[in-house]
Amino acid sequence: MPVRAYLTNTEMKKTNEYLKYSIFFVLIFLCIGYANQNNKYYGFSYNQYKKLCSCDSRLIALFAEVNKTFPCIIVCGYRNEADQNKSHNQNKSRFRYPNSKHNTVPALAIDVMPCGIYQSIDWKDRTRITYFAGFVKGIAFQMGINITWGGDWDNDTDLRDNKFNDLAHYELSNPL
């Protein structure tokens, strides 16, 4: 019997389904949770997972890796027009819709905060947030992902020259 060098439409659909489900299960393993070396369980809630999955695959991989060691909460991924303009009007974002990296599909920006043992966020603990940002940037560097943090927009490591602080914000520096 001769060997075909192509797949039929039915075979292609089945292959695509298998790929889709295998990627889905890998993401669940990475994002929903597991026990790390110290038997501490860090996982994302279902709502956090949905927010994470609205982002670019590099951000998904980055924060899945970060969450293995440093517990964090996904605050926001993609933002629709109403949410983006509300964030802008509350001075939580510099841009109106559609000019934010949160407004692309998939989102090229994500808001993530470190959390305590009880999944709580302390929005005023700038020291912990800055420590977390350094950790995130280090993991991103190891993974070859260029990101910008909302506490250092120009990436010069001088945190005092920011005119607008968005300490939960991380975005891809070179989205293409």
C-alpha positions as CSV (number, residue, x, y, z in Angstrom):
1,M,0.0,0.0,0.0
2,P,1.5,3.4,-1.0
3,V,2.2,6.0,1.8
4,R,0.3,9.2,1.6
5,A,2.2,12.5,2.1
6,Y,-0.9,14.4,3.1
7,L,-3.8,14.2,5.5
8,T,-7.4,14.1,4.5
9,N,-9.7,16.8,5.9
10,T,-11.1,14.4,8.4
11,E,-7.7,13.3,9.6
12,M,-6.6,17.0,9.8
13,K,-9.6,17.8,12.0
14,K,-8.8,14.9,14.3
15,T,-5.2,16.0,14.5
16,N,-6.2,19.6,15.3
17,E,-8.6,18.3,18.0
18,Y,-5.9,16.2,19.6
19,L,-3.4,19.1,19.5
20,K,-6.0,21.5,21.0
21,Y,-6.8,19.1,23.9
22,S,-3.2,18.2,24.6
23,I,-2.3,22.0,24.8
24,F,-5.3,22.5,27.0
25,F,-4.2,19.8,29.4
26,V,-0.6,21.1,29.5
27,L,-1.9,24.5,30.4
28,I,-4.2,23.1,33.1
29,F,-1.2,21.3,34.6
30,L,0.9,24.5,34.5
31,C,-1.7,27.0,35.6
32,I,-4.2,25.3,37.8
33,G,-1.7,24.1,40.3
34,Y,0.6,21.5,41.6
35,A,2.9,21.0,44.6
36,N,6.4,22.5,44.2
37,Q,9.6,21.1,45.8
38,N,8.6,22.3,49.3
39,N,5.1,20.8,49.0
40,K,3.6,24.3,48.9
41,Y,0.5,24.4,46.7
42,Y,0.3,27.4,44.3
43,G,-2.4,27.4,41.8
44,F,-4.6,29.8,39.9
45,S,-8.4,29.9,40.5
46,Y,-10.6,29.2,37.6
47,N,-11.3,33.0,37.1
48,Q,-7.6,33.8,37.3
49,Y,-6.9,31.0,34.8
50,K,-9.5,32.5,32.4
51,K,-7.9,35.9,32.7
52,L,-4.4,34.4,32.1
53,C,-5.6,32.5,29.0
54,S,-6.8,35.7,27.4
55,C,-3.2,36.7,27.1
56,D,-0.3,36.0,24.7
57,S,1.2,32.5,25.1
58,R,4.5,34.0,26.3
59,L,2.7,35.7,29.2
60,I,0.9,32.5,30.0
61,A,4.1,30.5,30.1
62,L,5.9,33.2,32.1
63,F,3.3,33.5,34.9
64,A,2.8,29.7,35.0
65,E,6.6,29.5,35.7
66,V,6.5,32.4,38.2
67,N,3.6,30.9,40.1
68,K,5.6,27.7,40.7
69,T,7.8,29.6,43.2
70,F,6.1,32.9,44.0
71,P,2.3,32.8,44.6
72,C,0.5,35.5,42.6
73,I,-3.0,36.5,41.5
74,I,-4.0,37.3,38.0
75,V,-5.9,40.6,38.3
76,C,-6.6,41.3,34.6
77,G,-5.7,40.1,31.1
78,Y,-7.8,41.2,28.2
79,R,-9.9,44.4,28.7
80,N,-12.9,45.3,26.6
81,E,-13.8,48.9,25.8
82,A,-15.9,49.5,28.9
83,D,-13.3,48.1,31.3
84,Q,-10.4,49.9,29.6
85,N,-12.1,53.3,29.7
86,K,-13.2,52.7,33.3
87,S,-9.6,51.9,34.3
88,H,-8.4,55.1,32.4
89,N,-11.1,57.2,34.1
90,Q,-10.0,55.9,37.5
91,N,-6.4,56.8,36.7
92,K,-5.4,53.1,36.8
93,S,-4.4,53.1,33.1
94,R,-2.6,55.6,30.9
95,F,-4.6,54.8,27.8
96,R,-8.2,54.8,26.6
97,Y,-9.5,51.9,24.5
98,P,-8.1,50.6,22.0
99,N,-4.6,52.0,22.7
100,S,-3.7,49.7,25.6
101,K,-1.8,46.4,25.2
102,H,-4.7,44.9,27.3
103,N,-7.0,45.6,24.3
104,T,-5.5,43.2,21.8
105,V,-6.6,39.6,21.2
106,P,-4.7,37.9,22.7
107,A,-3.7,40.6,25.2
108,L,-0.1,41.7,25.2
109,A,-0.4,43.0,28.8
110,I,-1.4,41.5,32.1
111,D,-1.9,42.8,35.6
112,V,-0.6,40.4,38.3
113,M,0.1,40.9,42.0
114,P,2.0,38.9,44.5
115,C,-0.3,37.4,47.1
116,G,0.0,36.2,50.7
117,I,-0.7,32.7,52.0
118,Y,-4.5,33.4,52.1
119,Q,-4.6,34.7,48.5
120,S,-4.8,38.3,49.7
121,I,-3.3,41.3,47.9
122,D,-1.7,44.2,49.7
123,W,-1.9,47.0,47.1
124,K,0.2,49.3,49.4
125,D,3.1,47.0,50.0
126,R,5.4,48.5,47.4
127,T,8.5,46.6,48.7
128,R,6.9,43.2,48.2
129,I,5.5,44.3,44.8
130,T,8.9,45.5,43.7
131,Y,10.5,42.3,44.9
132,F,7.9,40.4,42.9
133,A,8.6,42.5,39.8
134,G,12.3,41.7,40.0
135,F,11.5,38.0,40.3
136,V,9.2,38.2,37.3
137,K,11.7,40.1,35.2
138,G,14.4,37.6,36.1
139,I,12.3,34.6,35.1
140,A,11.3,36.4,31.9
141,F,15.0,37.0,31.1
142,Q,15.8,33.3,31.6
143,M,12.9,32.4,29.3
144,G,14.0,34.9,26.6
145,I,10.8,37.0,27.0
146,N,11.3,40.8,27.0
147,I,8.8,42.5,29.3
148,T,8.2,45.9,30.7
149,W,6.9,46.5,34.2
150,G,4.6,49.3,35.1
151,G,6.9,50.4,37.9
152,D,9.8,51.0,35.4
153,W,8.4,52.0,32.0
154,D,11.7,52.8,30.5
155,N,13.4,49.7,31.8
156,D,16.4,51.7,33.1
157,T,16.1,50.1,36.6
158,D,15.6,53.6,38.1
159,L,12.2,53.3,39.8
160,R,12.1,57.0,40.8
161,D,11.8,58.4,37.3
162,N,8.3,57.0,36.6
163,K,5.6,59.6,36.0
164,F,2.8,57.0,36.2
165,N,3.0,53.9,38.3
166,D,1.0,50.8,37.4
167,L,2.7,48.3,39.7
168,A,0.5,45.3,38.8
169,H,1.2,45.8,35.0
170,Y,3.5,43.7,32.8
171,E,3.6,43.9,29.1
172,L,5.6,42.4,26.3
173,S,8.3,44.8,25.2
174,N,8.6,43.4,21.7
175,P,5.2,41.9,21.0
176,L,6.0,40.5,17.5
